[in-house]
Amino acid sequence: MIEWFVFALIGAFTGIFAGLLGLGGGLIIVPALLFVFNWQGLPELYLIHMAIGTSLMTITITSLSSSYAHHQDHHVDWLLVKRLAPGLVIGSFAGAFVATILSSSLLQQCFAVYVLLMAISMWWSVVPTVDTSLLNRAPIFGFSTLAGCISALVGIGGGSLVVPYLVMAKQSIRRAIGTSAACGFAISIAAVIGFMVFGQTQEIPKTVWQTGFIHWQAFLGIIATSTLFSFWGAKLVKHLPVNILKRLFSFILLVIAIYLFS
């Protein structure tokens, strides 16, 4: 029973910080699940794989609710989603394959690098605009494939990659965020299928809550609270100093990155 409470608590914190700071859930879910799975005594060799795969599974749900909300506000460019989706799906599936064959230590270092970069990026919010040619077929396919691969490797919905790219392509920030939210589903569903399929080929002890590298109990516990608390976090934006909180959270991410590198 205590496991359900712990997973629900992770979901609550994830939802609050996602709504308050606009952060992707993977930054919180993956480190938290690493700790909990280790506490549960799951195979250390595959802790990070399970944490990343499960994080992506939660994104399949949160991306749907988020993209629906943005669609209601007319902030999703579905034509851009259509252009981005093929590369995102291919890249995410390939990234899941790469993740499953990487060693635990190497995959953990990949995630640590991402956390470190996110900690640094919180101190700079300005993204330079470049040109709308970034939305042409060749560059957008190349970018989306790479973004999907990276997202699958570190367990994120791709917002930290897609949003800056679309802003560079002279899209409004609201349109970029809304479009990125819709892209999160394409990334997560392809990556989850990959983590399920390729995870089955690994010699890992199976439990009733596990399919490949997806831990269903953790998934259900997290989504039970994350969506609800994300709405609450969004409402807190009006009452709390968000910029200061971002700076503080960046220090927390820095500590997490240093711990993961050790």
C-alpha positions in Angstrom: 0.0 0.0 0.0 2.8 2.4 0.8 4.1 2.1 -2.8 0.8 3.5 -4.1 1.1 6.5 -1.7 4.7 7.1 -2.8 3.9 7.0 -6.5 0.9 9.3 -6.0 3.1 11.7 -4.1 5.6 11.8 -7.0 2.7 12.5 -9.3 1.5 15.4 -7.1 4.9 17.0 -7.0 5.3 16.5 -10.7 2.0 18.1 -11.5 2.6 21.1 -9.2 6.0 21.9 -10.7 4.9 21.2 -14.2 1.9 23.6 -13.9 3.9 26.2 -11.9 7.2 26.3 -13.8 6.2 24.8 -17.2 8.6 21.9 -16.7 8.4 18.5 -18.3 7.6 15.7 -15.9 10.6 13.6 -16.7 12.9 15.9 -14.8 11.1 15.0 -11.6 9.7 11.5 -12.4 13.0 9.8 -13.5 15.1 10.8 -10.5 12.2 10.0 -8.1 11.6 6.6 -9.6 15.3 5.8 -9.5 15.2 6.3 -5.8 11.9 4.4 -5.3 12.8 1.5 -7.5 16.1 1.1 -5.7 14.2 1.1 -2.4 11.9 -1.6 -3.8 14.8 -3.7 -4.6 14.4 -3.8 -8.3 17.4 -5.0 -10.4 20.0 -2.2 -10.2 21.2 -3.0 -13.7 17.9 -1.7 -15.2 16.7 0.9 -12.7 17.3 3.9 -15.0 15.7 2.0 -18.0 12.6 1.4 -16.0 12.4 4.9 -14.7 12.8 6.4 -18.2 10.3 4.0 -19.8 7.7 4.6 -17.1 8.2 8.4 -17.3 7.4 8.2 -21.0 4.3 6.1 -20.2 3.0 8.9 -18.0 3.6 11.4 -20.8 1.2 9.6 -23.1 -1.6 10.7 -20.7 -0.4 14.1 -19.7 0.4 15.1 -23.3 -3.2 14.3 -24.4 -4.8 16.4 -21.6 -2.3 19.2 -22.2 -2.7 19.2 -26.0 -6.5 19.2 -25.7 -6.3 22.3 -23.4 -4.1 24.1 -25.9 -6.3 23.0 -28.8 -9.3 24.6 -27.0 -7.3 27.9 -26.9 -6.4 27.5 -30.6 -2.7 27.3 -29.8 -1.9 24.0 -31.7 -0.7 24.2 -35.2 -1.8 20.7 -36.4 -0.1 21.2 -39.8 3.2 21.5 -37.9 2.4 18.5 -35.8 1.8 16.6 -39.0 5.2 17.7 -40.3 7.0 16.9 -37.1 5.3 13.6 -36.3 7.1 11.2 -38.7 10.5 12.1 -37.6 9.5 12.2 -33.9 8.0 8.7 -34.2 11.0 7.2 -36.0 13.5 9.0 -33.7 11.7 8.0 -30.5 11.4 4.3 -31.5 15.1 4.3 -32.4 16.0 6.1 -29.2 14.1 3.5 -27.2 16.2 0.8 -28.9 19.4 2.6 -28.2 18.4 3.1 -24.6 17.7 -0.6 -24.0 21.1 -1.6 -25.3 23.0 1.0 -23.3 24.5 0.1 -20.0 22.8 1.5 -16.9 25.7 3.8 -16.0 25.9 5.2 -19.5 22.2 5.8 -19.8 22.2 7.5 -16.4 25.0 9.8 -17.5 23.0 10.7 -20.6 20.1 11.7 -18.4 22.5 13.6 -16.1 23.8 15.7 -19.0 20.2 16.6 -19.9 19.4 17.6 -16.3 22.5 19.7 -16.2 21.6 21.5 -19.5 18.1 22.1 -18.2 19.5 23.6 -14.9 21.6 26.0 -16.9 18.9 26.9 -19.4 16.6 28.1 -16.6 18.8 31.2 -16.3 18.2 32.2 -19.9 14.7 32.5 -21.3 15.5 34.3 -24.6 15.6 32.2 -27.8 16.8 33.9 -31.0 14.7 33.7 -34.0 16.3 32.4 -37.2 14.1 31.8 -40.2 10.9 30.1 -41.2 13.0 27.9 -43.5 13.6 25.7 -40.5 10.1 24.4 -41.1 10.9 23.1 -44.6 10.8 19.3 -45.1 14.5 18.4 -44.8 15.4 20.5 -41.7 12.2 19.7 -39.8 12.6 15.9 -40.5 16.2 16.0 -39.4 15.4 17.9 -36.3 12.4 15.9 -35.3 14.2 12.6 -35.7 17.0 13.8 -33.4 14.6 15.3 -30.9 12.6 12.1 -30.8 15.7 10.1 -30.2 17.0 12.3 -27.4 13.5 12.4 -25.8 13.3 8.7 -25.7 16.8 8.4 -24.2 16.1 10.7 -21.3 12.3 10.1 -20.8 10.8 13.5 -21.7 8.0 14.7 -23.9 10.3 16.8 -26.1 9.0 20.2 -25.1 12.5 21.5 -24.1 13.6 20.7 -27.6 10.6 21.4 -29.8 9.6 24.7 -28.3 12.9 26.5 -28.8 13.1 25.1 -32.4 9.7 26.4 -33.3 10.5 29.8 -31.7 13.6 29.9 -33.8 11.4 29.2 -36.8 9.5 32.4 -35.9 6.5 30.8 -34.4 4.8 32.5 -31.4 5.7 31.1 -28.0 2.1 30.2 -27.3 1.8 28.4 -30.6 5.1 26.7 -30.0 4.1 25.4 -26.6 0.7 24.2 -27.8 2.2 22.4 -30.8 4.9 20.9 -28.7 2.3 19.5 -26.3 0.6 17.7 -29.1 4.0 16.4 -30.3 4.6 14.9 -26.9 2.0 12.2 -27.6 3.8 11.1 -30.8 7.1 10.9 -29.0 5.9 9.1 -25.9 3.7 6.5 -27.6 6.5 5.5 -30.0 9.1 5.4 -27.3 6.8 3.4 -24.9 6.2 0.8 -27.6 10.0 0.6 -28.0 10.6 0.2 -24.3 8.0 -2.5 -24.1 9.2 -4.5 -27.2 12.9 -4.1 -26.7 12.7 -4.5 -22.9 11.1 -7.9 -23.4 14.4 -9.1 -25.0 16.4 -8.3 -21.9 17.0 -10.9 -19.2 15.3 -9.1 -16.3 13.2 -10.5 -13.5 9.5 -10.0 -14.4 6.9 -8.8 -12.0 3.1 -8.6 -12.3 3.5 -4.8 -12.6 6.0 -4.9 -15.5 5.9 -5.0 -19.3 9.4 -4.7 -20.7 10.7 -1.5 -19.1 7.3 -0.1 -18.1 6.3 -0.3 -14.5 2.5 -0.1 -14.4 2.0 0.5 -10.7 4.3 3.5 -10.8 2.5 4.7 -14.0 -1.0 4.4 -12.4 0.0 6.0 -9.1 1.7 9.0 -10.8 -1.1 9.8 -13.3 -3.7 9.5 -10.5 -2.5 12.8 -9.1 -0.3 14.5 -11.7 -3.0 15.9 -13.9 -5.1 17.2 -11.0 -2.1 18.9 -9.3 -0.9 20.4 -12.6 -4.0 22.5 -12.7 -3.4 23.6 -9.1 0.2 24.5 -10.0 -1.0 26.6 -12.9 -3.2 28.6 -10.6 -0.3 29.2 -8.2 1.5 31.1 -10.9 -0.4 34.2 -10.0 0.5 34.1 -6.4 4.2 32.9 -6.3 7.4 34.4 -7.6 7.9 32.0 -10.5 11.2 33.4 -11.7 12.8 33.0 -8.2 11.3 29.4 -8.0 12.9 28.6 -11.3 16.3 29.7 -10.1 15.9 27.6 -6.9 14.8 24.6 -8.9 17.8 25.0 -11.2 20.0 24.5 -8.1 18.1 21.4 -7.2 18.6 20.0 -10.7 22.3 20.8 -10.5 22.5 18.7 -7.3 20.6 15.9 -9.0 23.0 16.0 -12.0 26.1 15.9 -9.8 24.6 12.9 -7.9 23.8 11.1 -11.1 27.3 11.7 -12.4 28.8 10.2 -9.3 
